[in-house]
Amino acid sequence: MTQEATNLLPSAADSAAVGQAPDIDETASAGQTARPRHSHARAAAPTERRPLWDQLFHRQKSTVRIGDVSYLDGAELTRPQEMPARVRAIMFAAMAVAALIGGLFLTKYFDQILNEPIRQQQALQENLTREVSLDLPQIAQLMPENDEDIMTSLSEAGLTLYERTPVGTNPDGGFEVIKLPPDMTVEEAGLMYVKGIDRLAAADAVRLLKGAWTLDVSRKAGTSMRVRYADFDSGSIEAAVQNAMQAEGLENTKVTDSGVDDSGNTYQAGTVKSDGEKYTWRVSVIDLSEVYDISGLPNTAFFVGIRFSA
C-alpha cells in the first residue's frame, strides 16, 4: 500500500470518535469563530405531560444535557419577550367576562336607584285602585254563637280565611282569624304576616291590607268581639267612622259617647239591641301610619276598629 493510500485510512483515534458529535463546527472557515452545535438532548428527552395550569402559566425551561449534567440553554435569551398566545387569549377572555359582569352589576345598581322607586309607586297606585270586597261580618249576629259556629258561618260564606289563633287552642275560649283579600292565597299572605307588616313595602302592605280584616273573639271576661281593618277609600276620619257604623247597621242607633281618646283614636260609642240582647259597641279610627311604620302609605289611609261587648 502506498503512502498516499495510508494517509486516507482513518486513524484509531478517529475511529473511536465515530458517532460523537463534535463540540466545534469543523466546517468553520479559517478566521471565523467556531460555534457550538445545538444540543439534541432536549429533543431526545422523554415527553412529560404537565397539568394544564402548569402549561399555561409556567413555561418549561430549555436545557442542554451533557452527560449527567443539564445546563440552561442560552437560546432562551433570544426568544421574543412577549406573552404566550394561550395566556393572552385567556387574559382577554377573563377581561371580557369581568367587563360583562361589571356591566350587569352597574345596570342592576342604577336600575334599583332610578327605576325601582317608580315601579314601587306604580304598584302602590295599582293596589290602591284595585276593586276588592271587604265583606265585613255582622258582629251583632255573631255575638250569640259559639266559636265553632262562627267559624262555620264564615267558611260557608266563601271567605279566604287565615287562622292566626285556631278555634280550640285558647283554654279560655275565643280565637283570632284573618279574612284575606279575595285575590290573595293563604300561603302568600302567611309569608307576609310572618315577615311582619311593618317590614313590607307600601305597595305590598296595601295589597295585603285592602280587602282584609281581622276578627278577634275573646271569652275571658264575658264575650267581646272586635273587627279591625284598613280603610283606603273613605278619604277622611269622619267618613271612615260613618262608613264603619253603616256597615254594621249602627247608623240609626243612639250615640252615647264620642270624641278623641288618649291614644288619638276618633271614636263613637253606644248600645244596640239584637235578638233581644243588648250589646255595647264602639267604632274608632286612627291614621294607618300610627299603627304601621311603613314609608309611602297615603295620608288618607286609616285603621278602623269595631268592638261589640256583652
Backbone hydrogen bonds, N-H to C=O, Kabsch-Sander energy under -0.5 kcal/mol:
donor,donor_aa,acceptor,acceptor_aa,energy
6,T,2,T,-1.8
7,N,3,Q,-1.8
8,L,4,E,-0.8
8,L,5,A,-0.6
9,L,5,A,-0.7
9,L,6,T,-1.1
15,S,11,S,-2.2
16,A,12,A,-1.8
17,A,13,A,-1.1
18,V,15,S,-1.0
20,Q,17,A,-1.8
25,D,35,R,-1.0
26,E,24,I,-0.7
28,A,25,D,-1.3
32,Q,29,S,-1.9
37,R,23,D,-0.5
44,A,40,H,-1.9
45,A,41,A,-0.8
50,R,48,E,-0.5
55,Q,51,P,-2.3
56,L,52,L,-2.3
57,F,53,W,-2.1
58,H,54,D,-1.7
64,V,71,Y,-4.0
66,I,64,V,-0.6
66,I,69,V,-3.0
67,G,65,R,-0.5
69,V,66,I,-1.8
71,Y,64,V,-3.7
73,D,62,S,-2.6
76,E,73,D,-1.8
77,L,74,G,-1.4
78,T,75,A,-1.3
79,R,76,E,-1.0
82,E,80,P,-1.8
88,R,84,P,-2.5
89,A,85,A,-2.4
90,I,86,R,-2.2
91,M,87,V,-2.6
92,F,88,R,-2.8
93,A,89,A,-2.2
94,A,90,I,-2.6
95,M,91,M,-2.4
96,A,92,F,-2.2
97,V,93,A,-2.4
98,A,94,A,-2.6
99,A,95,M,-2.5
100,L,96,A,-2.2
101,I,97,V,-2.7
102,G,98,A,-2.6
103,G,99,A,-2.4
104,L,100,L,-2.5
105,F,101,I,-2.5
106,L,102,G,-2.6
107,T,103,G,-2.4
108,K,104,L,-2.4
109,Y,105,F,-2.6
110,F,106,L,-2.8
111,D,107,T,-1.9
112,Q,108,K,-2.3
113,I,109,Y,-2.0
114,L,110,F,-2.9
115,N,110,F,-0.5
115,N,111,D,-1.7
116,E,111,D,-1.7
119,R,115,N,-2.4
120,Q,116,E,-2.7
121,Q,117,P,-2.1
122,Q,118,I,-2.2
123,A,119,R,-2.6
124,L,120,Q,-2.3
125,Q,121,Q,-2.2
126,E,122,Q,-2.2
127,N,123,A,-2.2
128,L,124,L,-2.1
129,T,125,Q,-1.9
130,R,126,E,-0.8
132,V,130,R,-0.7
139,I,137,P,-1.2
141,Q,138,Q,-0.8
142,L,138,Q,-1.1
142,L,139,I,-0.7
143,M,139,I,-1.5
145,E,142,L,-1.3
150,I,146,N,-2.1
151,M,147,D,-2.2
152,T,148,E,-2.1
153,S,149,D,-2.4
154,L,150,I,-2.1
155,S,151,M,-2.4
156,E,152,T,-2.5
157,A,153,S,-0.8
158,G,155,S,-1.7
159,L,154,L,-1.2
161,L,159,L,-0.7
162,Y,178,I,-2.6
164,R,162,Y,-0.9
164,R,176,E,-1.0
165,T,176,E,-2.3
169,T,166,P,-1.6
173,G,170,N,-1.9
175,F,217,V,-0.9
176,E,165,T,-1.9
177,V,215,L,-2.2
178,I,162,Y,-2.6
179,K,177,V,-0.5
179,K,213,W,-3.0
180,L,160,T,-3.1
180,L,178,I,-0.6
184,M,181,P,-1.7
189,A,185,T,-2.3
190,G,186,V,-2.7
191,L,187,E,-1.9
192,M,188,E,-1.4
193,Y,189,A,-2.5
194,V,190,G,-2.4
195,K,191,L,-2.1
196,G,192,M,-1.9
199,R,196,G,-1.2
200,L,197,I,-1.6
205,A,201,A,-2.7
206,V,202,A,-2.4
207,R,203,A,-1.9
208,L,204,D,-2.0
209,L,205,A,-2.6
210,K,206,V,-2.6
212,A,209,L,-2.0
213,W,179,K,-1.6
214,T,228,R,-2.4
215,L,177,V,-2.9
216,D,214,T,-0.5
216,D,226,R,-2.8
217,V,175,F,-2.9
217,V,215,L,-0.5
218,S,216,D,-0.5
218,S,224,S,-2.9
219,R,173,G,-0.6
222,G,219,R,-0.5
224,S,218,S,-2.3
225,M,308,F,-2.6
226,R,216,D,-2.1
227,V,306,I,-2.8
228,R,214,T,-1.9
229,Y,304,V,-2.1
230,A,209,L,-0.5
230,A,212,A,-0.5
231,D,302,F,-3.1
232,F,230,A,-0.6
235,G,300,T,-0.6
240,A,236,S,-2.0
241,V,237,I,-2.2
242,Q,238,E,-2.2
243,N,239,A,-2.6
244,A,240,A,-1.9
245,M,241,V,-2.2
246,Q,242,Q,-2.3
247,A,243,N,-2.0
248,E,244,A,-1.3
249,G,246,Q,-1.3
250,L,245,M,-3.4
251,E,245,M,-0.5
253,T,250,L,-1.4
256,T,254,K,-0.6
256,T,269,A,-2.2
257,D,269,A,-1.7
259,G,267,Y,-1.9
261,D,265,N,-2.2
264,G,261,D,-1.8
266,T,285,V,-2.8
267,Y,259,G,-2.8
267,Y,265,N,-0.6
268,Q,283,V,-2.2
269,A,257,D,-3.0
270,G,281,W,-2.0
271,T,254,K,-0.7
272,V,279,Y,-2.5
274,S,277,E,-2.9
277,E,274,S,-1.8
279,Y,272,V,-3.3
280,T,309,S,-2.3
281,W,270,G,-2.6
282,R,307,R,-1.7
283,V,268,Q,-2.9
284,S,305,G,-2.5
285,V,266,T,-2.3
286,I,303,F,-1.8
288,L,301,A,-2.3
290,E,287,D,-1.5
291,V,288,L,-1.4
292,Y,288,L,-2.5
294,I,292,Y,-1.6
297,L,294,I,-1.1
301,A,298,P,-1.2
302,F,231,D,-2.4
303,F,286,I,-3.6
304,V,229,Y,-3.1
304,V,302,F,-0.5
305,G,284,S,-2.7
306,I,227,V,-2.8
307,R,282,R,-2.6
308,F,225,M,-2.8
309,S,280,T,-2.3
310,A,223,T,-2.1
